[in-house]
Amino acid sequence: MATKGRLSVYEILSKEVLSDVNKLMVVSAPEVARKARAGQFVIVRTDERSERIPLTIADYDREVGTITIIFQEVGKSTMQMGTMEPGEAFATFTGPLGHPTEIENYGTVVCVGGGVGIAPIYPIARALKEAGNVVISIIGARNKELLFWEEKMRTASSQLIVCTDDGSYARKGFVTEPLKELLEERPGEIARVWAIGPAIMMKVVSLTTKPYNVPTIVSLNTIMIDGTGMCGGCRVLLEEGAQFVCVDGPEFDAHKVDWDNLLARQQFYREEERVAVEHWEHECRLEGALAEGGA
């Protein structure tokens, strides 16, 4: 594998377990870090035979040459990635890809991050604040254990509102509740809203802002597969027709997305995903038993 100084390219420099399903990794990728901008993504492979995994860039350090990724273990590939440790390296780490977030001084903006979506909303909030915007951020998760980067989001924001669905920490309720309050309390003041999180959350954010005619941008990177526009797996239906998240996005006008179609398409391969996870877990158990027997 190619090297940069003493480090392997795409080497994992550090790893942090944020929760039982969320992991953070800082990866050596100088060329990616040099050009990375808020809103862009990378496509990684754990080894030469693995699936391509799209991940929005959570942070980057141009000087040190690192990219920070945060991912949730929801399938075989991300579960396998979660077993990687510092010192190991990704087979490929391609990026930055996608159109970056359009950063301007809009005035007062709202950034909404739900669950693991807190990671990609962070560099957007930071860039918007650096551009002179008043940034009101709302972050939320199902419970306190799944929340992360609260202090980083506070630093990147003019105001931060924290929610948990079950009320185990901060304000009880969904992120759309304080969002609606802001829209009602400040009519005409909110210039734009960015939302990243589960598809159903982004749909509800879109429904919340639409009556107020507030431009709303969502990132749909989670539905990508190949990342080159070749497979068609990330096709998203908009009012003006179909586009591809990987080459036309990953950010889109939330009010133009056919959310029902997108949510339905996310269910297509659930059975295949379940079988893949079971097969991988079975292989892991076999390897563990063989290692134990040889000890």
C-alpha positions as CSV (number, residue, x, y, z in Angstrom):
1,M,0.0,0.0,0.0
2,A,1.2,3.5,-0.8
3,T,2.5,5.5,2.1
4,K,2.8,9.1,3.1
5,G,5.7,9.5,5.5
6,R,5.4,6.8,8.1
7,L,1.6,6.6,7.8
8,S,-0.2,4.3,5.4
9,V,-2.6,6.2,3.2
10,Y,-6.1,5.9,4.7
11,E,-4.7,4.6,8.0
12,I,-7.1,4.9,11.0
13,L,-5.3,7.2,13.4
14,S,-7.8,7.1,16.2
15,K,-11.2,5.6,17.0
16,E,-13.9,6.6,19.4
17,V,-16.9,4.5,20.4
18,L,-19.7,7.1,20.7
19,S,-22.4,4.6,21.5
20,D,-23.1,0.9,21.1
21,V,-23.9,1.6,17.4
22,N,-22.1,4.8,16.5
23,K,-18.3,4.9,15.9
24,L,-15.9,7.8,15.0
25,M,-12.7,7.4,13.1
26,V,-10.0,9.9,12.2
27,V,-8.3,8.8,9.0
28,S,-5.1,9.9,7.3
29,A,-6.2,11.1,3.9
30,P,-4.1,14.2,3.0
31,E,-5.3,14.6,-0.6
32,V,-9.0,14.3,0.5
33,A,-8.6,16.7,3.4
34,R,-6.9,19.3,1.2
35,K,-10.0,19.8,-1.0
36,A,-12.8,18.8,1.4
37,R,-15.7,21.2,2.0
38,A,-18.8,21.1,4.1
39,G,-21.5,18.9,2.7
40,Q,-19.3,16.6,0.7
41,F,-18.8,12.9,1.2
42,V,-16.3,10.1,0.7
43,I,-16.7,6.5,-0.4
44,V,-14.7,3.9,1.6
45,R,-14.0,0.2,1.3
46,T,-12.6,-1.8,4.2
47,D,-10.9,-4.2,1.9
48,E,-10.6,-5.0,-1.8
49,R,-13.7,-7.1,-1.8
50,S,-15.9,-5.0,0.4
51,E,-19.0,-2.9,-0.5
52,R,-18.6,0.8,-1.2
53,I,-19.8,2.8,1.8
54,P,-20.8,6.5,1.3
55,L,-20.2,8.7,4.3
56,T,-20.6,12.4,4.6
57,I,-17.5,14.1,5.9
58,A,-17.9,15.0,9.6
59,D,-14.8,17.1,9.9
60,Y,-11.4,17.7,8.2
61,D,-8.0,19.1,9.1
62,R,-6.2,20.4,6.0
63,E,-2.9,21.0,7.9
64,V,-2.7,17.6,9.5
65,G,-4.3,15.8,6.5
66,T,-7.1,14.0,8.2
67,I,-10.7,13.3,7.6
68,T,-13.2,12.4,10.4
69,I,-16.0,10.0,9.7
70,I,-18.9,9.0,11.9
71,F,-21.0,6.0,11.0
72,Q,-23.8,3.9,12.5
73,E,-23.6,0.1,12.4
74,V,-26.8,-0.7,10.5
75,G,-25.7,-3.5,8.2
76,K,-22.9,-6.0,7.4
77,S,-20.5,-3.5,5.9
78,T,-20.7,-0.9,8.6
79,M,-20.6,-3.6,11.3
80,Q,-17.4,-5.0,9.7
81,M,-16.0,-1.4,9.5
82,G,-16.8,-1.0,13.2
83,T,-14.3,-3.8,14.0
84,M,-11.4,-1.9,12.5
85,E,-8.9,-0.4,14.9
86,P,-6.2,2.3,14.8
87,G,-3.2,1.2,12.7
88,E,-5.4,-0.6,10.2
89,A,-6.1,1.1,6.9
90,F,-9.0,1.3,4.4
91,A,-8.4,-0.2,1.0
92,T,-9.9,2.9,-0.7
93,F,-11.0,6.3,0.6
94,T,-12.3,8.2,-2.3
95,G,-13.3,11.9,-2.2
96,P,-14.2,14.5,-1.6
97,L,-17.3,13.8,-3.8
98,G,-20.6,15.6,-4.4
99,H,-21.5,19.3,-4.5
100,P,-20.5,21.2,-1.4
101,T,-23.0,23.1,0.6
102,E,-23.7,26.6,-0.8
103,I,-22.3,28.8,2.0
104,E,-23.3,32.4,2.0
105,N,-24.4,35.0,4.5
106,Y,-28.1,34.4,4.5
107,G,-28.9,36.0,7.8
108,T,-30.6,33.7,10.4
109,V,-30.5,30.0,9.5
110,V,-31.4,26.7,11.3
111,C,-29.4,23.5,11.2
112,V,-31.2,20.3,12.2
113,G,-29.2,17.1,12.9
114,G,-31.0,13.9,13.9
115,G,-29.1,10.9,15.2
116,V,-26.0,10.2,13.3
117,G,-27.0,13.2,11.1
118,I,-25.4,15.4,13.8
119,A,-22.0,14.5,12.3
120,P,-22.5,15.9,8.8
121,I,-24.6,18.9,10.0
122,Y,-21.6,20.1,12.1
123,P,-19.3,21.3,9.3
124,I,-22.2,23.0,7.6
125,A,-23.2,24.9,10.8
126,R,-19.6,25.8,11.4
127,A,-19.1,27.1,7.8
128,L,-22.4,29.1,8.0
129,K,-21.4,30.7,11.2
130,E,-17.9,31.6,9.8
131,A,-19.7,33.2,6.9
132,G,-21.5,35.6,9.3
133,N,-24.9,33.8,9.7
134,V,-26.8,33.6,13.0
135,V,-26.9,29.8,13.3
136,I,-29.6,28.2,15.4
137,S,-28.9,24.5,15.7
138,I,-31.2,21.7,16.8
139,I,-29.9,18.3,17.5
140,G,-31.7,15.2,18.7
141,A,-31.6,11.5,19.2
142,R,-33.8,8.7,20.5
143,N,-32.0,8.9,23.9
144,K,-29.1,10.4,25.7
145,E,-26.8,7.5,24.9
146,L,-27.1,8.2,21.1
147,L,-26.3,12.0,21.4
148,F,-22.8,13.1,20.6
149,W,-20.8,16.3,19.7
150,E,-23.0,18.6,21.8
151,E,-20.2,20.9,22.7
152,K,-18.8,21.0,19.1
153,M,-22.3,21.9,17.9
154,R,-22.6,24.6,20.6
155,T,-19.3,26.1,19.4
156,A,-20.4,26.0,15.8
157,S,-23.8,27.7,16.6
158,S,-25.1,31.0,17.9
159,Q,-27.8,29.0,19.8
160,L,-28.2,25.3,20.4
161,I,-31.3,23.3,21.2
162,V,-31.0,19.7,22.3
163,C,-33.8,17.1,22.2
164,T,-34.2,13.4,23.1
165,D,-37.3,11.5,22.0
166,D,-37.6,9.8,25.3
167,G,-36.8,12.8,27.5
168,S,-33.7,11.1,29.0
169,Y,-31.7,14.3,28.4
170,A,-32.5,18.0,27.7
171,R,-35.8,18.7,26.0
172,K,-38.2,15.8,25.5
173,G,-39.6,15.6,22.0
174,F,-38.7,15.5,18.3
175,V,-36.4,18.1,16.6
176,T,-39.3,19.4,14.5
177,E,-41.1,20.7,17.6
178,P,-38.6,23.5,18.5
179,L,-38.2,24.1,14.7
180,K,-41.9,24.9,14.4
181,E,-41.8,27.1,17.4
182,L,-38.9,29.1,15.8
183,L,-40.8,29.5,12.6
184,E,-43.9,30.7,14.4
185,E,-42.0,33.0,16.8
186,R,-39.8,34.6,14.1
187,P,-42.0,35.0,11.0
188,G,-39.9,35.9,8.0
189,E,-36.7,35.9,10.0
190,I,-35.5,32.3,9.2
191,A,-33.8,32.5,5.8
192,R,-32.9,28.8,5.3
193,V,-33.1,25.4,7.1
194,W,-30.6,22.5,6.6
195,A,-31.7,19.1,7.9
196,I,-29.7,15.8,8.0
197,G,-30.8,12.6,9.6
198,P,-33.1,9.6,9.0
199,A,-35.3,10.0,5.9
200,I,-38.5,10.1,7.9
201,M,-37.1,13.0,10.0
202,M,-36.1,15.0,7.0
203,K,-39.6,14.4,5.5
204,V,-41.2,15.8,8.6
205,V,-38.8,18.8,8.7
206,S,-39.8,19.4,5.1
207,L,-43.5,19.3,6.0
208,T,-42.9,21.6,8.9
209,T,-41.1,24.3,6.9
210,K,-43.2,24.2,3.7
211,P,-46.2,26.2,5.1
212,Y,-43.8,29.0,6.0
213,N,-42.1,29.0,2.6
214,V,-38.7,28.7,4.1
215,P,-36.1,27.1,1.7
216,T,-35.1,23.8,3.2
217,I,-32.1,21.7,2.2
218,V,-31.6,18.0,3.0
219,S,-28.6,15.6,2.4
220,L,-29.6,12.2,1.0
221,N,-26.2,10.5,1.0
222,T,-27.5,7.5,2.9
223,I,-29.3,6.1,-0.1
224,M,-26.1,6.0,-2.3
225,I,-24.4,2.8,-3.3
226,D,-21.9,3.1,-6.1
227,G,-21.3,6.8,-5.8
228,T,-20.5,7.3,-9.5
229,G,-23.9,7.6,-11.1
230,M,-23.5,4.2,-12.8
231,C,-25.8,2.0,-10.7
232,G,-28.9,4.1,-10.4
233,G,-29.4,3.0,-6.8
234,C,-29.5,6.6,-5.5
235,R,-32.2,7.8,-7.9
236,V,-34.4,10.4,-6.2
237,L,-37.6,11.7,-7.7
238,L,-38.0,15.4,-7.6
239,E,-40.7,17.7,-9.0
240,E,-38.7,18.2,-12.2
241,G,-37.9,14.5,-12.6
242,A,-35.3,12.0,-11.4
243,Q,-31.8,12.9,-10.3
244,F,-28.9,11.0,-8.7
245,V,-27.8,11.8,-5.2
246,C,-24.1,10.9,-5.9
247,V,-23.6,13.2,-8.9
248,D,-26.4,15.7,-8.6
249,G,-26.3,16.0,-4.8
250,P,-26.0,15.0,-2.1
251,E,-28.1,18.1,-1.1
252,F,-31.5,18.8,-2.5
253,D,-34.5,21.1,-2.1
254,A,-36.5,19.2,0.5
255,H,-39.8,20.6,-0.8
256,K,-39.2,19.0,-4.2
257,V,-38.4,15.5,-3.0
258,D,-40.9,12.7,-3.4
259,W,-40.5,11.4,0.1
260,D,-43.0,8.6,-0.1
261,N,-41.1,7.1,-3.0
262,L,-37.8,7.5,-1.3
263,L,-39.0,5.9,1.9
264,A,-40.5,3.0,0.0
265,R,-37.3,2.4,-2.0
266,Q,-35.3,2.2,1.3
267,Q,-37.2,-1.0,2.1
268,F,-36.4,-2.8,-1.1
269,Y,-33.3,-4.7,0.1
270,R,-34.1,-5.2,3.8
271,E,-34.2,-9.0,3.5
272,E,-30.9,-9.2,1.6
273,E,-29.4,-6.9,4.3
274,R,-30.7,-9.2,7.0
275,V,-29.2,-12.3,5.3
276,A,-25.9,-10.6,4.8
277,V,-25.7,-9.6,8.5
278,E,-26.6,-13.2,9.6
279,H,-24.0,-14.7,7.3
280,W,-21.2,-12.3,8.5
281,E,-22.1,-12.9,12.2
282,H,-22.0,-16.7,11.5
283,E,-18.5,-16.4,10.0
284,C,-17.3,-14.3,12.9
285,R,-18.5,-17.0,15.4
286,L,-16.7,-19.7,13.4
287,E,-13.5,-17.7,13.3
288,G,-13.8,-17.1,17.0
289,A,-14.4,-20.8,17.7
290,L,-11.4,-21.8,15.5
291,A,-9.2,-19.3,17.3
292,E,-10.3,-20.5,20.7
293,G,-9.7,-24.1,19.6
294,G,-6.2,-23.3,18.4
295,A,-5.2,-21.4,21.6
